[in-house]
C-alpha cells in the first residue's frame, strides 16, 4: 500500500469516526458512509473534508442534524460551496 493510500485510509477513518461519534443525531451507516466519505475525498481533492464537516457542525451550533432532510446532501453541498469559496 502506498503512502498516499495510507493517508487516504487514515483520512477516511478519521471522518467516519467524527460522523459516528461527534455529529449529533447523524444517521451513521458504516456501509453507506464508507462510500460517501471516500467519494467526498475523491471529488473534493485539496479540501480538508474533516475540517469542513467540523465547520458544518459548529455553523449549525452543534444542533442535532436530524432536522435536515438529507444530512449527506447537506454536507456534500457545504463542502462543494467551501471549495468554490476557496477558489474565489
MONORSUL-V642257 format. One record per residue. NEAR is the number of other C-alpha atoms within 8 Angstrom. D_CENTER is the distance of its C-alpha to the mean C-alpha in Angstrom with 1 decimal. Layout:
{{NEAR:D_CENTER} {NEAR:D_CENTER}}
This chain:
{{4:23.7} {5:23.1} {6:21.5} {6:18.9} {8:18.0} {9:18.1} {8:15.7} {8:13.3} {8:13.8} {8:13.5} {9:10.2} {12:9.0} {8:11.0} {9:9.7} {11:6.0} {11:7.9} {9:10.4} {10:8.5} {10:7.3} {9:10.9} {7:12.8} {7:11.7} {12:10.2} {9:13.6} {7:14.6} {11:11.3} {5:13.0} {7:11.8} {6:13.5} {6:13.5} {6:14.7} {7:12.5} {10:9.2} {10:10.5} {8:11.3} {9:8.2} {11:6.0} {9:9.3} {8:9.8} {10:6.8} {11:8.2} {7:11.6} {6:11.6} {11:10.4} {6:12.5} {4:13.5} {9:10.3} {6:8.8} {11:5.1} {10:5.5} {7:8.1} {12:6.8} {10:4.8} {8:8.3} {8:10.0} {10:9.0} {11:10.3} {8:13.3} {7:14.1} {7:14.6} {6:16.7} {9:14.8} {7:16.4} {9:15.5} {10:13.3} {9:16.0} {5:17.7} {7:15.3} {5:16.5} {6:13.4} {10:10.2} {7:8.2} {7:10.4} {9:10.0} {10:6.3} {9:7.4} {8:10.5} {10:9.2} {13:7.7} {9:11.0} {8:13.0} {9:11.9} {10:13.1} {8:16.2} {7:17.0} {6:16.9} {5:19.3} {4:21.7}}
